Amino acid sequence: MCEENQTQVTQIHILGFQSLSEYKPLLFLLLTLSYICILVGNLLIILLVTTIDHLKIPMFLFLKHLSIADVLMTTSVIPMMLDIMLVEEGILSLWGCVMQLYVFGIFGLIQCLLIAIMSYDRYLAICHPLRYSSLMSPDLCLWLVIGMWLAASVETSSEILTIIQLKFCGLNYINHFFCDFGPVIEITTSDTNILMLQDYISCILGIFFPFVFIITSYFRIFFAILKISSTNGRRKAFSTCSSHLTTVCVYYGTLIAVYMTPSDGSSSNINKYRSLLYLVVTPLLNPIIYSLRNNEIKRAMQKMKSRIFPNGWRK
């Protein structure tokens, strides 16, 4: 319970981009177009992998779930962010704010785990090509996907269970455009040492370990590629993992820019703009990367086009 001179917080006021009032129309337009592109690009990937037979292989199964996570994560934030830009300020119930943080946390963690699983898939494809089909079996793929979703849900739920036990008294606004972990914790009046320890462990398990796993996998991949005698063979082997490697660079590059760049109390606005990188840029670029750099996706798009327009375009 709150003290006598404090008010129990039931609603959270989200300030959004109040410092950018003169640029809001342009920012609103850019974010709307970006969100539409994110939906179209990722839903197209999901549709292609679901309906085109030659894409029903492990790498594209994982890509499909990555697209699902991208769509759900951005949808949990961007529509509300656009609404805040129109009405100047957003209001969420405390429980609504916690639920947004919960959803955002699950899908953000799923992205990390998926990218690590995809690196393992590329490692097996390049370093053990003859055993790839037996090692990366459909049953293993299914269990990896189920385990990933369960792990992300359990790990995020443990933090949320701690957050809902905190006291929120007095201060009821956050200088951000959604309920991210840092801004929400800043307004609690409870001791957050246990929560911060949980978050630290969660970051190690959900971000640092997958990143180390990815780096280790690619070291072994690069050494395996160097052992290939022909230049054409090395080029072909590298091309099979180039799309995923680009995704790794984009994802962890934006993650480092947002959450690992030193900041101080006066840089909350800068942190908001950095968050746009993680929230918008990565989900926007993933379909582009795989569409432009992957021949199987190009073939699938041509196949779907021929299904929709079997006789070609007619005037």
C-alpha positions as CSV (number, residue, x, y, z in Angstrom):
1,M,0.0,0.0,0.0
2,C,1.0,3.6,-0.6
3,E,1.8,6.0,2.3
4,E,-0.9,8.5,3.4
5,N,0.5,11.4,1.4
6,Q,0.8,9.4,-1.8
7,T,-1.7,8.3,-4.4
8,Q,-2.0,4.8,-5.7
9,V,-1.2,4.9,-9.4
10,T,-3.9,3.3,-11.5
11,Q,-3.2,5.0,-14.9
12,I,0.1,5.6,-16.7
13,H,0.5,8.7,-18.8
14,I,2.9,8.2,-21.8
15,L,4.4,11.4,-23.0
16,G,5.5,10.2,-26.4
17,F,7.3,12.7,-28.6
18,Q,6.3,16.0,-27.0
19,S,9.7,17.6,-27.9
20,L,9.1,17.0,-31.6
21,S,5.8,18.8,-32.1
22,E,6.8,20.6,-35.3
23,Y,8.1,17.3,-36.8
24,K,5.2,15.1,-35.7
25,P,3.3,15.0,-39.1
26,L,6.5,13.9,-40.9
27,L,7.3,11.4,-38.1
28,F,3.7,10.1,-38.1
29,L,3.8,9.6,-41.9
30,L,7.2,7.8,-41.8
31,L,6.2,5.5,-38.9
32,T,2.8,4.7,-40.6
33,L,4.6,3.7,-43.8
34,S,7.2,1.8,-41.9
35,Y,4.5,-0.2,-40.0
36,I,2.7,-1.0,-43.2
37,C,5.9,-2.2,-44.8
38,I,6.7,-4.3,-41.7
39,L,3.2,-5.9,-41.9
40,V,3.3,-6.5,-45.6
41,G,6.9,-7.8,-45.7
42,N,6.7,-10.2,-42.7
43,L,3.2,-11.4,-43.5
44,L,4.4,-12.2,-47.0
45,I,7.3,-14.2,-45.5
46,I,4.8,-16.1,-43.3
47,L,2.5,-16.8,-46.2
48,L,5.3,-18.0,-48.5
49,V,6.8,-20.4,-46.0
50,T,3.3,-21.7,-45.1
51,T,2.1,-22.3,-48.7
52,I,5.2,-23.0,-50.9
53,D,6.5,-26.5,-50.6
54,H,10.2,-25.9,-51.3
55,L,10.4,-23.4,-48.4
56,K,9.2,-26.0,-45.8
57,I,12.7,-26.6,-44.6
58,P,14.2,-25.7,-41.1
59,M,15.8,-22.4,-42.0
60,F,12.6,-20.9,-43.4
61,L,10.5,-22.4,-40.6
62,F,12.6,-20.4,-38.1
63,L,12.4,-17.4,-40.4
64,K,8.6,-17.7,-40.3
65,H,8.6,-17.6,-36.5
66,L,10.9,-14.6,-36.6
67,S,8.5,-12.8,-38.8
68,I,5.6,-13.8,-36.5
69,A,7.6,-12.3,-33.5
70,D,8.4,-9.1,-35.5
71,V,4.7,-8.6,-36.4
72,L,3.4,-9.2,-32.9
73,M,6.1,-7.1,-31.2
74,T,5.6,-4.1,-33.5
75,T,1.8,-4.4,-33.3
76,S,2.0,-4.3,-29.5
77,V,3.7,-0.8,-29.7
78,I,3.4,1.1,-33.0
79,P,-0.4,1.5,-33.3
80,M,-0.5,3.0,-29.8
81,M,2.5,5.1,-30.5
82,L,0.8,6.6,-33.6
83,D,-2.3,7.3,-31.5
84,I,-0.2,9.1,-28.9
85,M,1.2,11.3,-31.7
86,L,-2.3,12.3,-32.7
87,V,-3.7,13.1,-29.3
88,E,-0.4,14.4,-27.8
89,E,-0.4,12.0,-24.8
90,G,-1.3,8.3,-24.2
91,I,-3.1,6.9,-21.2
92,L,-2.9,3.3,-20.2
93,S,-4.1,1.5,-17.1
94,L,-1.3,0.2,-14.9
95,W,-2.2,-3.3,-15.8
96,G,-2.3,-2.4,-19.5
97,C,1.2,-0.9,-19.2
98,V,2.4,-4.1,-17.5
99,M,0.8,-6.3,-20.2
100,Q,2.4,-4.2,-23.0
101,L,5.8,-4.7,-21.2
102,Y,5.1,-8.4,-20.9
103,V,4.2,-8.9,-24.6
104,F,7.1,-6.7,-25.8
105,G,9.5,-8.7,-23.5
106,I,8.4,-12.1,-24.8
107,F,8.7,-11.3,-28.5
108,G,12.0,-9.4,-28.0
109,L,13.4,-12.5,-26.2
110,I,12.1,-14.8,-28.9
111,Q,14.0,-12.8,-31.5
112,C,17.2,-13.4,-29.7
113,L,16.6,-17.1,-29.3
114,L,15.5,-17.6,-32.9
115,I,18.5,-15.9,-34.3
116,A,20.7,-18.2,-32.2
117,I,18.8,-21.3,-33.4
118,M,19.1,-20.1,-37.0
119,S,22.9,-19.8,-36.5
120,Y,22.9,-23.4,-35.4
121,D,21.0,-24.4,-38.4
122,R,23.5,-22.6,-40.7
123,Y,26.4,-24.3,-38.8
124,L,24.9,-27.8,-39.4
125,A,24.2,-27.0,-43.1
126,I,27.8,-25.9,-43.8
127,C,29.9,-27.9,-41.4
128,H,27.9,-31.2,-41.6
129,P,26.1,-31.1,-44.9
130,L,25.8,-34.8,-45.3
131,R,24.3,-35.3,-41.9
132,Y,22.2,-32.1,-42.0
133,S,18.8,-33.8,-42.8
134,S,19.2,-36.3,-40.0
135,L,20.5,-33.8,-37.5
136,M,18.0,-31.0,-38.2
137,S,15.0,-33.3,-38.3
138,P,11.4,-32.1,-38.4
139,D,10.9,-33.3,-34.8
140,L,14.0,-31.4,-33.6
141,C,12.8,-28.3,-35.3
142,L,9.4,-28.6,-33.7
143,W,10.9,-29.1,-30.2
144,L,13.3,-26.1,-30.8
145,V,10.4,-23.9,-31.7
146,I,8.2,-25.1,-28.8
147,G,11.2,-24.8,-26.3
148,M,11.9,-21.3,-27.5
149,W,8.4,-20.0,-27.0
150,L,8.2,-21.7,-23.6
151,A,11.6,-20.4,-22.5
152,A,10.7,-16.8,-23.5
153,S,7.3,-17.0,-21.8
154,V,8.7,-18.4,-18.5
155,E,11.7,-16.0,-18.4
156,T,9.5,-12.9,-19.1
157,S,6.8,-14.1,-16.7
158,S,9.2,-14.4,-13.8
159,E,10.1,-10.7,-14.2
160,I,6.4,-9.6,-14.6
161,L,5.4,-11.5,-11.5
162,T,8.0,-9.4,-9.6
163,I,6.9,-6.1,-11.2
164,I,3.2,-6.6,-10.3
165,Q,4.2,-6.8,-6.6
166,L,5.9,-3.4,-6.8
167,K,4.3,-0.2,-5.4
168,F,3.5,2.6,-7.9
169,C,2.7,5.7,-5.9
170,G,2.6,9.4,-6.9
171,L,4.5,9.7,-10.2
172,N,2.3,8.4,-13.0
173,Y,3.9,9.4,-16.3
174,I,6.8,8.0,-18.3
175,N,8.9,10.0,-20.8
176,H,8.7,7.3,-23.5
177,F,6.3,6.2,-26.3
178,F,5.6,2.8,-24.8
179,C,5.9,0.9,-21.5
180,D,9.6,-0.2,-21.8
181,F,11.3,-1.8,-18.8
182,G,13.5,1.1,-17.8
183,P,10.9,3.9,-17.8
184,V,8.4,1.7,-15.9
185,I,10.9,0.8,-13.2
186,E,11.8,4.5,-12.8
187,I,8.4,5.4,-11.4
188,T,8.0,2.6,-8.8
189,T,8.5,3.5,-5.2
190,S,9.6,0.0,-4.2
191,D,13.0,-1.5,-3.8
192,T,14.0,-2.9,-7.2
193,N,17.2,-4.7,-6.3
194,I,15.6,-8.2,-6.7
195,L,14.0,-7.2,-10.0
196,M,17.3,-5.7,-11.3
197,L,19.1,-9.0,-10.4
198,Q,16.4,-10.9,-12.2
199,D,16.7,-8.6,-15.3
200,Y,20.5,-9.0,-15.2
201,I,20.2,-12.8,-15.1
202,S,17.6,-12.7,-17.9
203,C,19.9,-10.6,-20.1
204,I,22.7,-13.1,-19.6
205,L,20.5,-16.1,-20.4
206,G,18.4,-14.5,-23.1
207,I,20.8,-12.1,-24.9
208,F,24.4,-12.7,-23.9
209,F,24.5,-16.5,-24.1
210,P,22.7,-16.6,-27.5
211,F,25.1,-14.0,-28.8
212,V,28.1,-16.0,-27.7
213,F,26.5,-19.1,-29.2
214,I,26.1,-17.2,-32.5
215,I,29.7,-16.0,-32.5
216,T,31.0,-19.5,-31.8
217,S,28.8,-21.0,-34.6
218,Y,30.1,-18.4,-37.1
219,F,33.7,-18.9,-36.1
220,R,33.3,-22.6,-36.9
221,I,31.5,-21.8,-40.1
222,F,34.2,-19.5,-41.3
223,F,36.9,-22.0,-40.5
224,A,34.9,-24.7,-42.4
225,I,34.5,-22.3,-45.4
226,L,38.3,-21.6,-45.4
227,K,39.0,-25.3,-45.8
228,I,37.0,-25.4,-49.0
229,S,39.5,-25.5,-51.9
230,S,37.6,-23.9,-54.7
231,T,36.7,-20.2,-54.7
232,N,33.3,-21.0,-56.2
233,G,32.7,-23.5,-53.4
234,R,33.6,-20.9,-50.7
235,R,31.4,-18.3,-52.3
236,K,28.4,-20.8,-52.5
237,A,28.9,-21.8,-48.9
238,F,29.1,-18.3,-47.6
239,S,26.0,-17.3,-49.6
240,T,23.9,-19.8,-47.6
241,C,24.5,-17.9,-44.4
242,S,24.9,-14.3,-45.7
243,S,21.3,-13.4,-45.1
244,H,21.3,-14.7,-41.5
245,L,24.6,-13.0,-40.8
246,T,23.2,-9.7,-42.1
247,T,20.2,-10.2,-39.8
248,V,22.5,-10.8,-36.8
249,C,24.5,-7.6,-37.5
250,V,21.3,-5.5,-37.8
251,Y,19.6,-7.0,-34.8
252,Y,22.5,-6.9,-32.4
253,G,23.7,-3.6,-33.8
254,T,20.4,-1.9,-32.9
255,L,20.2,-3.7,-29.6
256,I,23.6,-2.4,-28.6
257,A,22.7,1.1,-29.8
258,V,19.6,1.1,-27.7
259,Y,20.4,-0.7,-24.5
260,M,24.2,-0.8,-24.1
261,T,25.2,2.7,-25.1
262,P,26.1,4.8,-22.0
263,S,23.4,7.4,-21.1
264,D,22.5,9.7,-18.3
265,G,19.4,11.2,-16.9
266,S,19.3,14.1,-19.4
267,S,19.3,11.7,-22.4
268,S,15.8,10.2,-22.1
269,N,14.7,11.7,-25.4
270,I,17.8,10.3,-27.1
271,N,17.0,6.9,-25.6
272,K,13.5,7.1,-27.1
273,Y,14.8,7.7,-30.6
274,R,17.3,4.9,-30.2
275,S,14.4,2.6,-29.3
276,L,12.9,3.3,-32.7
277,L,15.9,1.6,-34.2
278,Y,15.2,-1.6,-32.4
279,L,11.4,-1.4,-32.8
280,V,11.2,-0.3,-36.4
281,V,14.4,-0.9,-38.3
282,T,15.0,-4.6,-37.5
283,P,11.5,-5.8,-38.3
284,L,11.5,-3.7,-41.5
285,L,14.8,-4.9,-42.8
286,N,14.5,-8.6,-42.1
287,P,12.0,-9.4,-45.0
288,I,14.1,-7.1,-47.3
289,I,17.3,-8.9,-46.4
290,Y,15.8,-12.4,-47.1
291,S,13.9,-11.3,-50.1
292,L,16.9,-9.6,-51.9
293,R,19.6,-12.1,-50.8
294,N,17.8,-15.4,-50.9
295,N,17.1,-17.2,-54.2
296,E,14.6,-19.6,-52.6
297,I,12.5,-16.7,-51.5
298,K,12.7,-15.1,-54.9
299,R,11.6,-18.4,-56.5
300,A,8.7,-18.7,-54.1
301,M,7.6,-15.1,-54.9
302,Q,7.6,-15.9,-58.6
303,K,5.7,-19.1,-57.9
304,M,3.0,-17.3,-55.9
305,K,2.7,-14.6,-58.6
306,S,2.1,-17.3,-61.2
307,R,-0.6,-18.9,-59.0
308,I,-2.3,-15.5,-58.5
309,F,-1.9,-14.5,-62.2
310,P,-1.7,-17.8,-64.1
311,N,-2.1,-16.1,-67.5
312,G,0.1,-13.1,-66.6
313,W,-1.1,-9.5,-66.6
314,R,-3.9,-8.6,-69.0
315,K,-5.0,-5.2,-70.1
